[in-house]
Amino acid sequence: MPISVKSIQHYLQMRTSDEDARAFKQFDYGFVENMKRYDQPIPPVFDLGLIKQKVRLYCGTKDKFMNIYAMSAILVAMQNSEEKEFEKKVEWGHQTFYFGKDLGPFVDTMERSLK
């Protein structure tokens, strides 16, 4: 799975943050660049409460990057979403959603939810 170095750095920033692990922050460029880009010394937090659209989240029980507890916190933070759905996929890992052999039913469900 192709992934950028910046994406990995951003993920590590969020994982190693002393702040609330549920907070999604923009990329931390360091004090000087943050001031240029964000007009503040630390990256701003994405306000998930601003999301108003229908949201469907998936999490695999074998996912090493995301877990069900964090996913639950995300759902709570999306308090203004018109409709929220969460589906736990037993035995799926993070990359299963990209490379899994049994994606047919998953894709069918996604297509139905988009209609």
BAROZA-646970 format. One record per atom (N, C-alpha, C): residue number from 1; residue in one letter; atom name; y negated, z, x negated. Coordinates in Angstrom, 1 decimal. Example, Ala and Ser with C-alpha at 12.3 -4.5 7.8 and 13.67 -1.06 7.14 Angstrom:
<pado 1; A; N; <5.7; 7.8; -13.2>>
<pado 1; A; CA; <4.5; 7.8; -12.3>>
<pado 1; A; C; <3.3; 7.8; -13.2>>
<pado 2; S; N; <2.2; 7.1; -12.8>>
<pado 2; S; CA; <1.1; 7.1; -13.7>>
<pado 2; S; C; <0.0; 7.9; -12.9>>
This chain:
<pado 1; M; N; <1.2; 0.0; -0.8>>
<pado 1; M; CA; <0.0; 0.0; 0.0>>
<pado 1; M; C; <-1.2; 0.0; -0.9>>
<pado 2; P; N; <-2.1; -1.0; -0.8>>
<pado 2; P; CA; <-3.3; -1.0; -1.6>>
<pado 2; P; C; <-4.3; 0.0; -1.1>>
<pado 3; I; N; <-4.9; 0.7; -2.1>>
<pado 3; I; CA; <-5.8; 1.7; -1.8>>
<pado 3; I; C; <-6.8; 1.8; -2.9>>
<pado 4; S; N; <-8.1; 2.0; -2.6>>
<pado 4; S; CA; <-9.1; 2.0; -3.7>>
<pado 4; S; C; <-9.1; 3.4; -4.4>>
<pado 5; V; N; <-9.6; 3.3; -5.6>>
<pado 5; V; CA; <-9.8; 4.6; -6.4>>
<pado 5; V; C; <-10.8; 5.5; -5.7>>
<pado 6; K; N; <-11.8; 4.9; -5.1>>
<pado 6; K; CA; <-12.8; 5.7; -4.4>>
<pado 6; K; C; <-12.2; 6.4; -3.2>>
<pado 7; S; N; <-11.3; 5.8; -2.5>>
<pado 7; S; CA; <-10.6; 6.4; -1.3>>
<pado 7; S; C; <-9.8; 7.6; -1.8>>
<pado 8; I; N; <-9.1; 7.5; -2.9>>
<pado 8; I; CA; <-8.3; 8.6; -3.5>>
<pado 8; I; C; <-9.3; 9.7; -3.9>>
<pado 9; Q; N; <-10.4; 9.4; -4.6>>
<pado 9; Q; CA; <-11.3; 10.4; -5.0>>
<pado 9; Q; C; <-11.9; 11.1; -3.7>>
<pado 10; H; N; <-12.2; 10.4; -2.7>>
<pado 10; H; CA; <-12.7; 11.0; -1.5>>
<pado 10; H; C; <-11.7; 11.9; -0.9>>
<pado 11; Y; N; <-10.5; 11.5; -0.8>>
<pado 11; Y; CA; <-9.4; 12.3; -0.3>>
<pado 11; Y; C; <-9.3; 13.6; -1.1>>
<pado 12; L; N; <-9.3; 13.5; -2.4>>
<pado 12; L; CA; <-9.2; 14.7; -3.3>>
<pado 12; L; C; <-10.5; 15.6; -3.1>>
<pado 13; Q; N; <-11.6; 15.0; -2.9>>
<pado 13; Q; CA; <-12.8; 15.8; -2.6>>
<pado 13; Q; C; <-12.6; 16.7; -1.4>>
<pado 14; M; N; <-12.1; 16.1; -0.4>>
<pado 14; M; CA; <-11.9; 16.8; 0.9>>
<pado 14; M; C; <-10.8; 17.9; 0.8>>
<pado 15; R; N; <-9.8; 17.6; 0.0>>
<pado 15; R; CA; <-8.6; 18.5; -0.2>>
<pado 15; R; C; <-9.0; 19.7; -1.0>>
<pado 16; T; N; <-9.9; 19.5; -2.0>>
<pado 16; T; CA; <-10.2; 20.6; -2.9>>
<pado 16; T; C; <-11.5; 21.3; -2.6>>
<pado 17; S; N; <-12.1; 20.9; -1.5>>
<pado 17; S; CA; <-13.4; 21.6; -1.0>>
<pado 17; S; C; <-13.2; 23.0; -0.7>>
<pado 18; D; N; <-14.1; 23.9; -1.1>>
<pado 18; D; CA; <-14.1; 25.3; -0.7>>
<pado 18; D; C; <-14.5; 25.5; 0.7>>
<pado 19; E; N; <-15.1; 24.5; 1.3>>
<pado 19; E; CA; <-15.6; 24.6; 2.7>>
<pado 19; E; C; <-14.4; 24.4; 3.6>>
<pado 20; D; N; <-14.8; 24.4; 4.9>>
<pado 20; D; CA; <-13.8; 24.2; 6.0>>
<pado 20; D; C; <-13.0; 22.9; 5.7>>
<pado 21; A; N; <-11.7; 23.0; 5.6>>
<pado 21; A; CA; <-10.8; 21.9; 5.3>>
<pado 21; A; C; <-10.8; 20.9; 6.4>>
<pado 22; R; N; <-11.2; 21.3; 7.6>>
<pado 22; R; CA; <-11.3; 20.4; 8.8>>
<pado 22; R; C; <-12.5; 19.5; 8.8>>
<pado 23; A; N; <-13.5; 19.8; 7.9>>
<pado 23; A; CA; <-14.7; 19.0; 7.9>>
<pado 23; A; C; <-14.5; 17.7; 7.2>>
<pado 24; F; N; <-14.9; 16.6; 7.9>>
<pado 24; F; CA; <-14.9; 15.3; 7.2>>
<pado 24; F; C; <-16.3; 15.0; 6.7>>
<pado 25; K; N; <-16.4; 15.0; 5.4>>
<pado 25; K; CA; <-17.7; 14.7; 4.8>>
<pado 25; K; C; <-17.7; 13.3; 4.2>>
<pado 26; Q; N; <-18.9; 12.8; 4.0>>
<pado 26; Q; CA; <-19.1; 11.5; 3.3>>
<pado 26; Q; C; <-18.8; 11.7; 1.9>>
<pado 27; F; N; <-18.7; 10.7; 1.1>>
<pado 27; F; CA; <-18.3; 10.7; -0.3>>
<pado 27; F; C; <-19.4; 11.5; -1.1>>
<pado 28; D; N; <-18.9; 12.3; -2.0>>
<pado 28; D; CA; <-19.8; 13.1; -2.9>>
<pado 28; D; C; <-20.0; 12.4; -4.2>>
<pado 29; Y; N; <-21.2; 11.9; -4.3>>
<pado 29; Y; CA; <-21.6; 11.1; -5.5>>
<pado 29; Y; C; <-22.2; 12.0; -6.6>>
<pado 30; G; N; <-22.4; 13.3; -6.3>>
<pado 30; G; CA; <-23.1; 14.2; -7.3>>
<pado 30; G; C; <-24.5; 14.4; -6.8>>
<pado 31; F; N; <-25.1; 15.4; -7.3>>
<pado 31; F; CA; <-26.5; 15.8; -6.8>>
<pado 31; F; C; <-27.5; 14.7; -6.8>>
<pado 32; V; N; <-27.7; 14.0; -7.9>>
<pado 32; V; CA; <-28.7; 13.0; -8.0>>
<pado 32; V; C; <-28.5; 11.8; -7.0>>
<pado 33; E; N; <-27.3; 11.3; -7.0>>
<pado 33; E; CA; <-27.0; 10.1; -6.2>>
<pado 33; E; C; <-26.9; 10.6; -4.7>>
<pado 34; N; N; <-26.4; 11.8; -4.4>>
<pado 34; N; CA; <-26.5; 12.3; -3.0>>
<pado 34; N; C; <-27.9; 12.3; -2.5>>
<pado 35; M; N; <-28.8; 12.8; -3.3>>
<pado 35; M; CA; <-30.2; 12.8; -2.9>>
<pado 35; M; C; <-30.7; 11.5; -2.6>>
<pado 36; K; N; <-30.4; 10.5; -3.4>>
<pado 36; K; CA; <-30.8; 9.1; -3.1>>
<pado 36; K; C; <-30.2; 8.5; -1.8>>
<pado 37; R; N; <-28.9; 8.8; -1.7>>
<pado 37; R; CA; <-28.2; 8.2; -0.5>>
<pado 37; R; C; <-28.4; 8.9; 0.8>>
<pado 38; Y; N; <-28.3; 10.3; 0.7>>
<pado 38; Y; CA; <-28.2; 11.1; 1.9>>
<pado 38; Y; C; <-29.5; 11.9; 2.1>>
<pado 39; D; N; <-30.4; 12.0; 1.1>>
<pado 39; D; CA; <-31.6; 12.8; 1.1>>
<pado 39; D; C; <-31.2; 14.3; 1.3>>
<pado 40; Q; N; <-30.1; 14.6; 0.7>>
<pado 40; Q; CA; <-29.7; 16.0; 0.6>>
<pado 40; Q; C; <-28.7; 16.2; -0.6>>
<pado 41; P; N; <-28.6; 17.4; -1.1>>
<pado 41; P; CA; <-27.7; 17.5; -2.3>>
<pado 41; P; C; <-26.2; 17.4; -2.1>>
<pado 42; I; N; <-25.8; 17.7; -0.9>>
<pado 42; I; CA; <-24.4; 17.6; -0.6>>
<pado 42; I; C; <-24.1; 16.6; 0.5>>
<pado 43; P; N; <-23.0; 16.0; 0.5>>
<pado 43; P; CA; <-22.7; 14.9; 1.5>>
<pado 43; P; C; <-22.7; 15.5; 2.9>>
<pado 44; P; N; <-23.3; 14.7; 3.9>>
<pado 44; P; CA; <-23.3; 15.2; 5.2>>
<pado 44; P; C; <-21.9; 15.1; 5.8>>
<pado 45; V; N; <-21.7; 16.0; 6.8>>
<pado 45; V; CA; <-20.4; 16.0; 7.6>>
<pado 45; V; C; <-20.5; 15.0; 8.7>>
<pado 46; F; N; <-19.3; 14.3; 8.9>>
<pado 46; F; CA; <-19.2; 13.4; 10.0>>
<pado 46; F; C; <-19.1; 14.3; 11.3>>
<pado 47; D; N; <-19.9; 14.1; 12.3>>
<pado 47; D; CA; <-19.8; 14.9; 13.5>>
<pado 47; D; C; <-18.9; 14.2; 14.5>>
<pado 48; L; N; <-17.6; 14.7; 14.5>>
<pado 48; L; CA; <-16.6; 14.1; 15.4>>
<pado 48; L; C; <-16.9; 14.3; 16.8>>
<pado 49; G; N; <-17.8; 15.2; 17.1>>
<pado 49; G; CA; <-18.3; 15.4; 18.5>>
<pado 49; G; C; <-19.1; 14.3; 19.1>>
<pado 50; L; N; <-19.5; 13.4; 18.2>>
<pado 50; L; CA; <-20.3; 12.2; 18.6>>
<pado 50; L; C; <-19.4; 11.1; 19.1>>
<pado 51; I; N; <-18.1; 11.2; 18.9>>
<pado 51; I; CA; <-17.1; 10.2; 19.3>>
<pado 51; I; C; <-16.9; 10.3; 20.8>>
<pado 52; K; N; <-17.2; 9.3; 21.5>>
<pado 52; K; CA; <-17.1; 9.3; 23.0>>
<pado 52; K; C; <-16.0; 8.4; 23.5>>
<pado 53; Q; N; <-15.5; 7.5; 22.7>>
<pado 53; Q; CA; <-14.5; 6.6; 23.1>>
<pado 53; Q; C; <-13.1; 7.2; 23.2>>
<pado 54; K; N; <-12.3; 6.5; 23.9>>
<pado 54; K; CA; <-10.9; 6.9; 24.0>>
<pado 54; K; C; <-10.3; 6.9; 22.6>>
<pado 55; V; N; <-9.5; 8.0; 22.2>>
<pado 55; V; CA; <-8.9; 8.2; 20.9>>
<pado 55; V; C; <-7.4; 8.5; 21.1>>
<pado 56; R; N; <-6.6; 7.8; 20.3>>
<pado 56; R; CA; <-5.2; 8.1; 20.2>>
<pado 56; R; C; <-4.8; 8.4; 18.8>>
<pado 57; L; N; <-4.3; 9.6; 18.5>>
<pado 57; L; CA; <-4.0; 10.0; 17.1>>
<pado 57; L; C; <-2.5; 10.1; 17.0>>
<pado 58; Y; N; <-2.0; 9.8; 15.8>>
<pado 58; Y; CA; <-0.6; 9.9; 15.5>>
<pado 58; Y; C; <-0.4; 10.7; 14.2>>
<pado 59; C; N; <0.6; 11.5; 14.1>>
<pado 59; C; CA; <0.9; 12.2; 12.9>>
<pado 59; C; C; <2.4; 12.3; 12.8>>
<pado 60; G; N; <2.9; 12.0; 11.6>>
<pado 60; G; CA; <4.3; 12.2; 11.3>>
<pado 60; G; C; <4.7; 13.5; 10.8>>
<pado 61; T; N; <5.9; 14.0; 11.2>>
<pado 61; T; CA; <6.3; 15.4; 10.8>>
<pado 61; T; C; <6.6; 15.4; 9.3>>
<pado 62; K; N; <6.7; 14.3; 8.6>>
<pado 62; K; CA; <7.0; 14.3; 7.2>>
<pado 62; K; C; <5.8; 13.8; 6.4>>
<pado 63; D; N; <4.6; 13.8; 7.0>>
<pado 63; D; CA; <3.4; 13.3; 6.4>>
<pado 63; D; C; <2.9; 14.3; 5.4>>
<pado 64; K; N; <2.7; 14.0; 4.2>>
<pado 64; K; CA; <2.2; 14.9; 3.2>>
<pado 64; K; C; <0.7; 14.9; 3.1>>
<pado 65; F; N; <0.0; 14.0; 3.8>>
<pado 65; F; CA; <-1.4; 13.9; 3.7>>
<pado 65; F; C; <-2.1; 14.6; 4.9>>
<pado 66; M; N; <-1.4; 14.6; 6.0>>
<pado 66; M; CA; <-2.0; 15.1; 7.3>>
<pado 66; M; C; <-0.9; 15.9; 7.9>>
<pado 67; N; N; <-1.3; 17.0; 8.6>>
<pado 67; N; CA; <-0.3; 17.8; 9.3>>
<pado 67; N; C; <-0.8; 18.0; 10.8>>
<pado 68; I; N; <0.1; 18.5; 11.6>>
<pado 68; I; CA; <-0.1; 18.6; 13.0>>
<pado 68; I; C; <-1.2; 19.6; 13.3>>
<pado 69; Y; N; <-1.3; 20.7; 12.5>>
<pado 69; Y; CA; <-2.4; 21.7; 12.6>>
<pado 69; Y; C; <-3.8; 21.1; 12.4>>
<pado 70; A; N; <-3.9; 20.3; 11.3>>
<pado 70; A; CA; <-5.2; 19.6; 11.0>>
<pado 70; A; C; <-5.5; 18.6; 12.1>>
<pado 71; M; N; <-4.5; 17.9; 12.6>>
<pado 71; M; CA; <-4.7; 17.0; 13.7>>
<pado 71; M; C; <-5.2; 17.7; 15.0>>
<pado 72; S; N; <-4.7; 18.8; 15.2>>
<pado 72; S; CA; <-5.1; 19.6; 16.4>>
<pado 72; S; C; <-6.6; 20.0; 16.2>>
<pado 73; A; N; <-7.0; 20.4; 15.0>>
<pado 73; A; CA; <-8.4; 20.7; 14.8>>
<pado 73; A; C; <-9.3; 19.5; 15.0>>
<pado 74; I; N; <-8.8; 18.3; 14.6>>
<pado 74; I; CA; <-9.6; 17.1; 14.8>>
<pado 74; I; C; <-9.8; 16.8; 16.3>>
<pado 75; L; N; <-8.7; 17.0; 17.1>>
<pado 75; L; CA; <-8.8; 16.8; 18.5>>
<pado 75; L; C; <-9.8; 17.7; 19.1>>
<pado 76; V; N; <-9.8; 19.0; 18.7>>
<pado 76; V; CA; <-10.8; 20.0; 19.2>>
<pado 76; V; C; <-12.2; 19.5; 18.9>>
<pado 77; A; N; <-12.4; 19.0; 17.6>>
<pado 77; A; CA; <-13.7; 18.6; 17.2>>
<pado 77; A; C; <-14.2; 17.4; 18.0>>
<pado 78; M; N; <-13.3; 16.6; 18.5>>
<pado 78; M; CA; <-13.7; 15.5; 19.3>>
<pado 78; M; C; <-13.9; 15.8; 20.8>>
<pado 79; Q; N; <-14.7; 16.9; 21.0>>
<pado 79; Q; CA; <-14.8; 17.4; 22.4>>
<pado 79; Q; C; <-15.5; 16.5; 23.3>>
<pado 80; N; N; <-16.2; 15.5; 22.9>>
<pado 80; N; CA; <-16.9; 14.5; 23.8>>
<pado 80; N; C; <-16.1; 13.2; 24.0>>
<pado 81; S; N; <-15.0; 13.1; 23.4>>
<pado 81; S; CA; <-14.2; 11.9; 23.6>>
<pado 81; S; C; <-13.8; 11.8; 25.1>>
<pado 82; E; N; <-13.9; 10.6; 25.7>>
<pado 82; E; CA; <-13.6; 10.4; 27.1>>
<pado 82; E; C; <-12.1; 10.7; 27.4>>
<pado 83; E; N; <-11.3; 10.4; 26.4>>
<pado 83; E; CA; <-9.8; 10.6; 26.6>>
<pado 83; E; C; <-9.2; 10.8; 25.2>>
<pado 84; K; N; <-8.4; 11.8; 25.0>>
<pado 84; K; CA; <-7.8; 12.0; 23.7>>
<pado 84; K; C; <-6.3; 12.1; 23.9>>
<pado 85; E; N; <-5.5; 11.4; 23.1>>
<pado 85; E; CA; <-4.1; 11.5; 23.1>>
<pado 85; E; C; <-3.6; 11.8; 21.7>>
<pado 86; F; N; <-2.5; 12.5; 21.6>>
<pado 86; F; CA; <-1.9; 12.8; 20.3>>
<pado 86; F; C; <-0.4; 12.6; 20.5>>
<pado 87; E; N; <0.1; 12.0; 19.5>>
<pado 87; E; CA; <1.6; 11.8; 19.5>>
<pado 87; E; C; <2.2; 12.1; 18.1>>
<pado 88; K; N; <3.1; 13.0; 18.2>>
<pado 88; K; CA; <3.8; 13.5; 16.9>>
<pado 88; K; C; <5.1; 12.5; 16.8>>
<pado 89; K; N; <5.2; 12.0; 15.6>>
<pado 89; K; CA; <6.3; 11.1; 15.3>>
<pado 89; K; C; <7.3; 11.9; 14.4>>
<pado 90; V; N; <8.4; 12.2; 14.9>>
<pado 90; V; CA; <9.4; 13.0; 14.2>>
<pado 90; V; C; <10.0; 12.2; 13.0>>
<pado 91; E; N; <10.1; 12.8; 11.9>>
<pado 91; E; CA; <10.7; 12.1; 10.7>>
<pado 91; E; C; <9.8; 11.0; 10.1>>
<pado 92; W; N; <8.6; 10.8; 10.6>>
<pado 92; W; CA; <7.7; 9.8; 10.0>>
<pado 92; W; C; <6.8; 10.4; 8.9>>
<pado 93; G; N; <6.6; 9.7; 7.9>>
<pado 93; G; CA; <5.6; 10.1; 6.8>>
<pado 93; G; C; <4.4; 9.3; 7.0>>
<pado 94; H; N; <3.4; 9.5; 6.1>>
<pado 94; H; CA; <2.1; 8.8; 6.1>>
<pado 94; H; C; <2.3; 7.3; 6.1>>
<pado 95; Q; N; <3.1; 6.8; 5.2>>
<pado 95; Q; CA; <3.2; 5.3; 5.0>>
<pado 95; Q; C; <4.2; 4.7; 6.0>>
<pado 96; T; N; <4.9; 5.5; 6.8>>
<pado 96; T; CA; <5.7; 4.9; 7.8>>
<pado 96; T; C; <4.9; 4.1; 8.8>>
<pado 97; F; N; <3.7; 4.5; 9.0>>
<pado 97; F; CA; <2.8; 3.8; 9.9>>
<pado 97; F; C; <2.4; 2.4; 9.4>>
<pado 98; Y; N; <2.6; 2.2; 8.1>>
<pado 98; Y; CA; <2.3; 0.9; 7.5>>
<pado 98; Y; C; <3.6; 0.0; 7.3>>
<pado 99; F; N; <4.6; 0.7; 6.8>>
<pado 99; F; CA; <5.8; 0.0; 6.3>>
<pado 99; F; C; <7.1; 0.3; 7.0>>
<pado 100; G; N; <7.0; 1.1; 8.1>>
<pado 100; G; CA; <8.2; 1.5; 8.8>>
<pado 100; G; C; <9.0; 0.4; 9.4>>
<pado 101; K; N; <10.3; 0.6; 9.4>>
<pado 101; K; CA; <11.2; -0.5; 9.9>>
<pado 101; K; C; <11.2; -0.4; 11.5>>
<pado 102; D; N; <11.0; 0.7; 12.0>>
<pado 102; D; CA; <11.1; 0.9; 13.5>>
<pado 102; D; C; <9.7; 1.0; 14.2>>
<pado 103; L; N; <8.9; 0.1; 13.8>>
<pado 103; L; CA; <7.5; 0.1; 14.4>>
<pado 103; L; C; <7.4; -0.6; 15.7>>
<pado 104; G; N; <8.4; -1.3; 16.2>>
<pado 104; G; CA; <8.3; -2.0; 17.5>>
<pado 104; G; C; <7.8; -1.2; 18.6>>
<pado 105; P; N; <8.5; -0.1; 19.0>>
<pado 105; P; CA; <8.0; 0.8; 20.1>>
<pado 105; P; C; <6.6; 1.4; 19.8>>
<pado 106; F; N; <6.3; 1.7; 18.6>>
<pado 106; F; CA; <5.0; 2.2; 18.2>>
<pado 106; F; C; <3.9; 1.2; 18.5>>
<pado 107; V; N; <4.1; 0.0; 18.0>>
<pado 107; V; CA; <3.1; -1.1; 18.3>>
<pado 107; V; C; <3.0; -1.3; 19.8>>
<pado 108; D; N; <4.1; -1.4; 20.5>>
<pado 108; D; CA; <4.0; -1.6; 22.0>>
<pado 108; D; C; <3.2; -0.5; 22.6>>
<pado 109; T; N; <3.4; 0.8; 22.2>>
<pado 109; T; CA; <2.6; 1.9; 22.8>>
<pado 109; T; C; <1.1; 1.7; 22.4>>
<pado 110; M; N; <0.8; 1.3; 21.2>>
<pado 110; M; CA; <-0.6; 1.1; 20.8>>
<pado 110; M; C; <-1.2; 0.0; 21.6>>
<pado 111; E; N; <-0.5; -1.1; 21.8>>
<pado 111; E; CA; <-1.0; -2.2; 22.6>>
<pado 111; E; C; <-1.3; -1.8; 24.1>>
<pado 112; R; N; <-0.4; -1.1; 24.7>>
<pado 112; R; CA; <-0.6; -0.6; 26.0>>
<pado 112; R; C; <-1.8; 0.3; 26.1>>
<pado 113; S; N; <-2.0; 1.2; 25.1>>
<pado 113; S; CA; <-3.2; 2.1; 25.2>>
<pado 113; S; C; <-4.5; 1.4; 25.0>>
<pado 114; L; N; <-4.5; 0.2; 24.4>>
<pado 114; L; CA; <-5.7; -0.5; 24.2>>
<pado 114; L; C; <-6.2; -1.3; 25.4>>
<pado 115; K; N; <-5.3; -1.5; 26.4>>
<pado 115; K; CA; <-5.6; -2.2; 27.6>>
<pado 115; K; C; <-6.4; -1.4; 28.6>>
